[in-house]
Amino acid sequence: MNLSPIPATGIEAGAKTVATYKNAREISRWAYETEVGDVSQIIAVDNKYFFVAALTAANEEGIPELSAVENKIAEIVRKEKSDQKAVAEISEKIKGLATMDEIATKLGTTVSKQTGISFGAPGSQAFDPKFIGAVAGADVNKLTGPMGGNVGVYIFNVDARQTGAFFTEDDAKARNSQILSFKMQMLSPILEKSAMVKDNRAKFF
């Protein structure tokens, strides 16, 4: 039988999903009750998946060791340097050009027109968050960019901006309810920390 290991990182205590497999709480519970280097017995998930887990590393509470995050930091730095290089190269290529069409022709690409971009719920749209933020603060009818985003380099022009309608009373109540719920979620860990409370529910549920 030729099986490949499935890596799973950042598993939280009591996590129900492990490496895209749902209802895998037994695996996360085992991981928090064992020692680094241990290998589990067969763990069944939904009576159709069977795992043998191995704990290769564990992160203690608090600030992580540099060795645990250095790869992620290096990836972020490489991305930033790559974006800076791309922005500099594109800026040089389009120097002196004044329209989107001229720039697109120079770069061998096309102009993409987008309408109805909303800033009320940016996460619900299939746009780069950095691009959305830049558009929100850009002047109307002014060429902006190039700027580096999460998935590319952008040059854009905001043709028009419309101010949305004011919230109704029901909208305001719903918004206040969301804010209150968020504050309560944030308050719980603060109270636990200040009262020296340890949340061990994952061991029992």
C-alpha positions as CSV (number, residue, x, y, z in Angstrom):
1,M,0.0,0.0,0.0
2,N,1.6,3.3,-1.2
3,L,0.2,6.1,1.0
4,S,1.4,9.7,1.2
5,P,1.5,11.7,4.5
6,I,-1.0,14.6,4.8
7,P,0.6,17.6,6.6
8,A,-1.6,19.6,9.0
9,T,-0.2,22.7,10.7
10,G,-1.6,25.2,13.2
11,I,-4.1,22.8,14.7
12,E,-6.0,24.4,17.6
13,A,-7.3,22.7,20.6
14,G,-10.6,21.1,19.9
15,A,-10.4,21.8,16.2
16,K,-13.2,20.0,14.3
17,T,-11.4,20.2,10.9
18,V,-7.9,18.9,10.3
19,A,-6.2,19.2,6.9
20,T,-9.7,19.8,5.2
21,Y,-11.1,16.7,6.9
22,K,-14.2,17.5,9.0
23,N,-15.4,15.9,12.2
24,A,-11.7,15.1,13.0
25,R,-11.8,16.4,16.6
26,E,-10.4,13.0,17.8
27,I,-7.2,13.8,15.9
28,S,-6.8,17.3,17.4
29,R,-7.6,16.0,20.9
30,W,-5.0,13.3,20.5
31,A,-2.4,15.9,19.4
32,Y,-2.9,18.0,22.6
33,E,-2.7,15.0,24.9
34,T,0.5,13.4,23.5
35,E,4.2,14.3,23.2
36,V,6.2,15.3,20.1
37,G,7.4,12.2,18.3
38,D,4.5,10.1,19.3
39,V,2.4,8.1,16.7
40,S,-1.2,7.4,17.3
41,Q,-3.3,4.3,16.9
42,I,-5.7,4.2,14.0
43,I,-8.2,7.0,14.4
44,A,-11.5,6.7,12.5
45,V,-13.3,9.8,11.1
46,D,-16.9,9.4,9.9
47,N,-16.3,5.7,9.6
48,K,-14.8,6.2,6.2
49,Y,-11.4,7.8,6.8
50,F,-8.8,6.1,8.9
51,F,-5.7,8.0,10.1
52,V,-2.5,7.2,11.9
53,A,-1.3,10.6,13.2
54,A,2.2,11.6,14.1
55,L,3.1,14.7,16.1
56,T,6.2,16.3,14.7
57,A,6.2,19.6,16.5
58,A,4.3,21.6,19.1
59,N,4.1,25.4,19.6
60,E,4.0,26.6,23.1
61,E,1.7,29.5,24.2
62,G,3.2,32.9,23.8
63,I,5.6,34.4,21.2
64,P,6.7,31.7,18.8
65,E,10.4,30.8,18.2
66,L,12.0,32.4,15.2
67,S,12.6,28.9,13.7
68,A,8.8,28.3,13.8
69,V,7.9,31.3,11.7
70,E,11.1,32.1,9.7
71,N,9.8,30.4,6.5
72,K,6.6,32.4,6.6
73,I,8.5,35.7,7.3
74,A,10.9,34.9,4.4
75,E,7.9,34.3,2.1
76,I,6.4,37.6,3.0
77,V,9.7,39.5,2.5
78,R,10.2,37.8,-0.9
79,K,6.7,38.8,-2.0
80,E,7.3,42.4,-0.9
81,K,10.7,42.6,-2.7
82,S,9.2,41.0,-5.8
83,D,6.3,43.5,-5.8
84,Q,8.7,46.5,-5.3
85,K,10.8,45.3,-8.3
86,A,7.7,44.8,-10.5
87,V,6.3,48.3,-9.6
88,A,9.7,49.9,-10.4
89,E,10.0,48.1,-13.7
90,I,6.4,48.9,-14.7
91,S,6.8,52.6,-13.6
92,E,9.8,52.9,-15.9
93,K,8.0,51.3,-18.9
94,I,4.9,53.6,-18.7
95,K,6.8,56.8,-17.9
96,G,5.1,59.6,-19.9
97,L,1.9,57.7,-20.7
98,A,-1.3,59.4,-19.7
99,T,-4.2,57.0,-20.5
100,M,-5.2,53.5,-19.5
101,D,-5.3,52.4,-23.1
102,E,-1.8,53.7,-23.8
103,I,-0.5,51.9,-20.7
104,A,-2.3,48.6,-21.6
105,T,-0.8,48.7,-25.1
106,K,2.7,49.4,-23.7
107,L,2.4,46.5,-21.3
108,G,0.8,44.1,-23.8
109,T,-2.4,43.7,-21.8
110,T,-6.0,45.0,-21.8
111,V,-8.0,47.4,-19.7
112,S,-10.5,45.7,-17.4
113,K,-13.6,47.8,-16.5
114,Q,-15.3,47.1,-13.1
115,T,-18.5,48.6,-11.9
116,G,-20.4,48.4,-8.6
117,I,-17.4,47.9,-6.3
118,S,-18.8,48.1,-2.8
119,F,-16.7,49.1,0.2
120,G,-19.4,48.0,2.7
121,A,-18.5,44.3,2.4
122,P,-15.2,44.1,0.6
123,G,-14.7,40.5,1.7
124,S,-17.7,39.3,-0.3
125,Q,-16.2,40.4,-3.6
126,A,-13.6,38.6,-5.7
127,F,-11.2,41.5,-5.6
128,D,-7.7,41.8,-4.1
129,P,-8.2,43.5,-0.7
130,K,-5.2,45.8,-1.2
131,F,-6.8,46.9,-4.6
132,I,-10.1,47.6,-2.9
133,G,-8.4,49.7,-0.2
134,A,-6.4,51.7,-2.8
135,V,-9.6,52.3,-4.9
136,A,-11.4,53.5,-1.7
137,G,-8.8,56.2,-1.2
138,A,-8.1,57.2,-4.8
139,D,-9.1,60.5,-6.4
140,V,-11.7,60.4,-9.1
141,N,-10.5,60.8,-12.7
142,K,-6.9,60.5,-11.7
143,L,-4.5,57.7,-12.9
144,T,-3.3,55.8,-9.9
145,G,-0.5,53.2,-9.7
146,P,1.3,51.1,-10.3
147,M,0.8,49.6,-6.9
148,G,1.5,46.1,-5.6
149,G,-1.4,44.0,-4.3
150,N,-1.8,40.5,-3.0
151,V,-2.1,38.9,-6.4
152,G,-0.6,41.4,-8.8
153,V,0.3,44.9,-9.7
154,Y,-2.4,47.4,-10.5
155,I,-2.9,50.7,-12.4
156,F,-6.4,52.1,-12.3
157,N,-8.6,55.1,-12.7
158,V,-11.7,55.8,-10.7
159,D,-14.3,57.2,-13.1
160,A,-17.0,57.9,-10.5
161,R,-17.9,57.3,-6.9
162,Q,-21.4,57.2,-5.4
163,T,-22.3,57.6,-1.8
164,G,-24.5,54.8,-0.6
165,A,-27.9,55.4,1.1
166,F,-28.0,55.9,4.8
167,F,-28.8,53.0,7.0
168,T,-32.3,52.4,8.0
169,E,-33.2,51.9,11.7
170,D,-33.3,48.1,11.1
171,D,-29.9,48.3,9.5
172,A,-28.5,50.2,12.5
173,K,-30.0,47.6,14.9
174,A,-28.5,44.7,12.9
175,R,-25.1,46.5,12.8
176,N,-25.2,47.2,16.6
177,S,-26.0,43.5,17.2
178,Q,-23.0,42.5,15.1
179,I,-20.7,44.9,17.0
180,L,-22.0,43.7,20.4
181,S,-21.5,40.0,19.3
182,F,-17.9,40.8,18.2
183,K,-17.1,42.7,21.4
184,M,-18.4,39.7,23.5
185,Q,-16.2,37.3,21.5
186,M,-13.2,39.6,22.1
187,L,-14.0,40.1,25.8
188,S,-14.1,36.4,26.7
189,P,-10.3,35.7,26.1
190,I,-9.4,39.0,27.9
191,L,-11.4,38.0,31.0
192,E,-9.9,34.5,30.9
193,K,-6.4,35.9,30.7
194,S,-6.9,38.6,33.5
195,A,-8.5,36.0,35.8
196,M,-5.8,33.3,35.0
197,V,-8.5,31.0,33.5
198,K,-7.4,28.1,31.4
199,D,-9.9,26.9,28.8
200,N,-9.8,23.1,28.8
201,R,-13.2,22.4,27.2
202,A,-11.5,20.7,24.2
203,K,-10.5,17.9,26.5
204,F,-14.1,17.0,27.4
205,F,-16.3,18.0,24.4
